[in-house]
């Protein structure tokens, strides 16, 4: 949340609200992408464990960390690396070589690969 360069109270509150909203969106994305990330997928054990005891990873999460692969053989991502992988999906505005400035352009989208499609489908499961 820092640095905050605002002086007026309303602007500081607005800055904090935007930061909290960003954290909330990130949390939902991490929950949806749990199968693709290094995160532990077995959430039922979390409800039964002692809240004061140190957290322990499940066997599945430890397997993901040690092998750095998922069960299907695909690589496991961190949140940042998955966002970086998704950032390769782009929309380009193109025009023909030698075309004049006022001539119409067309858009060309890159095709997402299987991992990107899976990540985008998992985002559709978010219910707010």
C-alpha positions in Angstrom: 0.0 0.0 0.0 3.0 2.3 0.4 4.2 4.7 -0.8 1.2 6.9 -0.5 1.8 10.4 -2.0 -1.7 11.7 -1.3 -2.4 14.4 1.3 -6.2 14.7 1.2 -8.1 12.2 3.4 -10.5 11.2 0.6 -7.6 10.4 -1.8 -5.8 8.3 0.9 -9.1 6.4 1.5 -9.5 5.9 -2.2 -5.9 4.6 -2.5 -6.5 2.1 0.3 -9.8 1.0 -1.2 -8.1 0.3 -4.6 -5.3 -1.6 -2.9 -7.7 -3.8 -1.0 -9.7 -4.4 -4.1 -6.6 -5.5 -5.9 -5.7 -7.9 -3.1 -9.2 -9.3 -3.2 -9.1 -9.9 -7.0 -5.6 -11.5 -6.6 -6.9 -13.8 -3.8 -9.8 -15.0 -6.0 -7.5 -15.6 -8.9 -5.1 -17.6 -6.7 -8.0 -19.7 -5.4 -9.2 -20.4 -9.0 -5.7 -21.2 -10.3 -4.9 -23.5 -7.3 -4.6 -26.6 -9.6 -2.0 -24.8 -11.8 0.1 -23.3 -9.0 2.3 -24.6 -6.3 -0.6 -24.2 -3.9 -2.1 -27.0 -1.8 -5.3 -28.2 -3.4 -6.6 -30.3 -0.4 -8.6 -27.6 1.5 -10.7 -30.1 3.6 -7.6 -30.8 5.8 -7.3 -27.1 6.5 -10.6 -27.0 8.3 -9.6 -29.8 10.7 -6.1 -28.8 11.6 -5.0 -26.9 14.7 -5.0 -23.1 13.8 -2.0 -22.5 16.0 0.2 -25.4 14.7 2.5 -24.8 11.8 0.9 -25.4 8.5 1.8 -28.6 6.7 1.6 -29.3 3.0 -0.2 -32.2 1.6 1.5 -35.0 -0.3 0.1 -33.7 -3.5 1.6 -30.2 -2.9 4.9 -31.6 -1.9 5.0 -33.7 -5.1 4.3 -30.6 -7.2 7.2 -28.7 -5.5 9.7 -31.6 -5.8 8.8 -32.5 -9.4 7.9 -29.0 -10.6 5.3 -30.8 -12.8 1.5 -31.4 -12.6 0.0 -34.9 -12.8 -0.5 -34.4 -16.6 3.3 -33.5 -17.0 2.8 -29.8 -17.5 5.0 -27.4 -15.6 3.8 -25.9 -12.3 3.7 -22.1 -12.1 3.9 -19.5 -9.4 1.2 -16.7 -9.6 3.7 -14.3 -11.2 5.0 -16.8 -13.8 1.4 -17.8 -14.8 0.5 -14.1 -15.3 3.7 -13.7 -17.4 2.7 -16.8 -19.4 -0.8 -15.3 -20.0 0.7 -12.0 -21.0 1.8 -13.5 -24.3 -1.8 -13.4 -25.5 -2.0 -10.2 -27.4 -4.2 -8.4 -29.9 -2.3 -6.6 -32.7 -3.8 -3.8 -34.8 -2.3 -4.3 -38.3 -2.5 -2.8 -41.7 -1.1 -3.9 -45.0 2.5 -2.9 -45.9 2.5 0.3 -48.0 -1.0 1.2 -47.0 -1.9 4.8 -46.4 -2.6 6.1 -42.9 -6.3 6.4 -43.5 -6.7 2.9 -44.8 -8.6 0.4 -42.6 -6.7 -1.8 -40.1 -7.5 -5.3 -38.9 -6.9 -7.0 -35.6 -4.9 -10.2 -35.2 -5.1 -12.1 -32.0 -2.6 -14.7 -30.9 -4.0 -18.2 -30.2 -3.7 -19.2 -26.5 -2.0 -22.6 -25.8 -3.5 -25.4 -23.7 -2.2 -24.0 -20.4 -3.5 -20.5 -21.1 -6.9 -21.9 -22.1 -7.0 -23.9 -18.9 -6.1 -20.8 -16.8 -8.8 -18.8 -18.6 -11.4 -21.5 -18.0 -10.5 -21.7 -14.3 -11.1 -17.9 -14.0 -14.7 -18.4 -15.2 -15.3 -20.5 -12.1 -15.0 -17.5 -9.8 -18.3 -16.7 -8.1 -18.4 -13.4 -6.3 
